[in-house]
Amino acid sequence: MEISVPYLGEVEEVTLVRWLKGPGQWVEAGEAVAEVEADKAVFVIEAPAAGRIAQVLVPQGEKTRPGAAIGRLEPP
């Protein structure tokens, strides 16, 4: 399952500020896993389901866009 950047109105690009959870760590559905910045505001990315962070696709400091996958979640 993918962890994706939500659509944030008219925002076309975000910067992944930091990962709050890393590969191998367990997360619950709705738990904060990363933070992105857009237009000088920081938004929290939440896990879409419970599972283990399997892979980070976008490293800290990199730019991406709303709707893009930033990581992968391995189900329980």
C-alpha positions in Angstrom: 0.0 0.0 0.0 1.3 3.5 -0.9 1.7 6.4 1.5 0.8 9.4 -0.7 0.7 13.2 -0.4 -2.9 14.4 -0.1 -4.3 17.0 -2.5 -3.9 20.4 -0.8 -6.2 22.7 -2.8 -4.3 24.5 -5.6 -0.8 23.4 -4.3 1.2 21.9 -7.2 4.5 21.1 -5.4 5.5 20.2 -1.8 8.8 19.6 -0.1 9.1 16.5 2.2 10.4 18.2 5.4 11.0 15.1 7.4 10.0 11.5 8.0 8.5 10.9 11.5 8.7 7.1 11.1 11.3 5.1 9.2 11.6 1.8 7.4 10.8 -1.2 9.6 8.7 0.9 12.1 5.1 -0.1 12.9 2.4 2.5 12.4 -1.3 2.6 13.1 -3.9 3.9 10.6 -4.1 7.7 10.9 -0.7 8.0 12.6 1.6 10.8 11.5 4.4 9.4 9.3 5.9 12.5 7.5 5.6 16.2 7.2 5.5 18.2 3.9 5.7 21.9 3.4 3.8 23.9 0.8 3.4 27.7 0.6 5.3 28.1 4.0 2.8 25.8 5.8 3.6 22.4 7.1 1.2 19.5 6.7 1.2 16.1 8.3 1.0 12.9 6.2 -0.9 10.1 7.9 -0.6 6.3 7.4 -3.6 5.1 5.3 -3.7 1.8 7.3 -1.9 -0.1 10.0 1.4 -1.7 8.9 5.1 -1.5 8.8 7.0 1.2 6.8 8.5 -1.0 4.0 10.2 1.7 1.8 10.8 5.4 1.6 10.4 6.6 -1.9 11.0 10.4 -1.4 13.9 11.4 0.9 13.8 14.3 3.3 14.4 17.6 1.5 13.1 16.4 -1.9 10.2 18.0 -3.8 7.2 16.0 -4.9 3.6 16.7 -5.9 0.2 16.1 -4.3 -1.1 12.6 -5.2 2.5 11.2 -5.5 3.6 8.2 -3.4 6.3 9.0 -0.9 6.6 5.6 0.7 5.2 2.1 0.9 3.4 0.4 3.7 3.6 -3.4 4.3 0.3 -4.7 5.8 0.3 -6.7 9.0 
